[in-house]
Amino acid sequence: MIQALHQAADTRAIVVEQVFPHAPAMIWKALTTGALMARWIMQPEGFEPVVGNRFSYRTTPAGAWDGTISCEVLELIPERRFAYSWKGGDDGNAGYGSKLDTVVTWDLEPCDAGTRVRLVHAGFEMPRNEVAFNNMGGGWKKVVPKLGAVANETD
């Protein structure tokens, strides 16, 4: 399921929820292990699952933006919650590559069928981040199921 949350008059969040037939420990391992992250999202540079750790992803550059997504681990509750900042873009860009200052939060909840995973990517400023919001909304809808596929291989 994907939905948009209206946080305030000018900001939005992407929300994706899915239940996986895996224990929270398996999902957690896929979510917080650099080599496994590379298989379902992108290769993180400098990632360690430690609050305060700064790491980055690289994607397609645009205009004045070099394609670097700068992140910092904000919260870690093993097998329950993983949150990190997600910043990129440039003030000089419009559309793709516009300045982005957001937070990605993963919540894991045990359930009868396995683990309910809830992703919230919050802080998209409208209209400046509308292109990123639309693109990433569709992207997260594809990425979250890949997390489950990678978790399936962590036994």
N, C-alpha and C positions, 0 to 999 in steps of 0.2 A: 504494500500500500504506500502511496506517495501522496503527500498533501502539502499545502503551503500554509504556514502560520503567519498571521499578521501580528508582529511584535509591537509595533508602534505605527503611527501614521505613515512613516517613511522607511520602515525596515521590515524585512521578511525573513522567514526561515524555511528551509527545505526539511521535510520530515519523511523518512522512509522506515517502515517497520516490516519485519519478516521473522517468522519462526523457523528455526533450523532444528533438525533432529539430532543435535549434538549437545553434549554437556557444556556448561559455561566455560570450563577449563580449556576445551578444544577451540572454542570461538576466541577466547582470550589470547591463546597462543598465536593464532592466525592474525589477530588484531594488533599484537604488540611485539612481534618478532620481525625485525627488519627484512630478513631474507624472504619471509612469507608475505609481508606487506607488498613487496615488489611483484608478487604473483597475482594479487587481486586489485591493487590500485596503481602504484608507481614505485620505483626504487627510491627509498628515502636515503638521503645523504646525512650521515652523522646521527642517526636515530639511536636512542637508548630509552627504555621505558622508565624514565626518572623525571619527577616533577622538576621543571626548570630547564630540562634538556632542550637545546635548540637544534632543529634539523630542517632539511629542506627537500622539496621535490622540484623537478625541472619539467616544464611543459613547453608548448609552442610559444615562442616569443611573439610580441605584437608591439609595433611602434616603439615607444621609448621604454617598454618593459622587456627585460631579458628572458622572461619565462620562468623565473625563480619564484617558487611559493615558499615563503619563510614561515616556519612553524615553531611553536614552543609548547612542550607538555605542560598543561595547566593543572590536571587532576588525574590521579590514578588510584582507583579502588579495585584491587585485583578481583577479576572475574565479575565485576559489577559496573564500573564506569571508567572511561578513558576520554579525556577532553584535551584538545590542543587548539592553539590559535592557527589561523590559515590566512596569511597576508601575501598580497602580490599586487601586480599591476602598477600603473603609473598615473599620477594626476593629469598628465598631458594626453592620456588616451581616452577616447570615447568608445563605447561598445566593448568588444573583446579586448581585454587587457586594461580596462579601467581600474583605478585604485580600489582594492578590496581589503577589508579588515574584518574578518569573520572568525567564528569559533565552531569547531566540529566536536560534537559530543556523541559518544557511543554508550548506550545503556544496555546492559545485559540482565535479563531476568529469567531465572529458571521457571519452566512451566511443564505441564504434563507431557507435551510433545517434544521437549528438549530445552531450547533457549529462545526467548523472544529478544530480538535485537532491535533497538530503536536508535536510529541515526538522526540527529538534529544538526543541521548546518545553518547557523544563525548569524544575523548581522548584515544581510544584503540591503544596502541603501538604495532606495528607488528615487528617481529613475536611473541614477548613475550605474548601478550594478544589475540592471534588468537583463542584459545579455548573459552575464555570468549566472544569474539566478536561473534563467531558462535553460541554459546549456548544462549547468551542473545539476539541475533538477533531473534532467534526463540521464545524465551521466551517473549520478548516485543510484538511480533505479537499476542500472546495469551492473554497477560495482558491488552493491550489497550482496546479490546472489553469488558473485565470484568469491566473496569472503566465505560463504558457506561451503563452496566447492573446495577451497583451500583447507578449511577446517576439517573437512571430511578426510583429508590426507594426513592429519596430524596425530593419528593414533600411534 
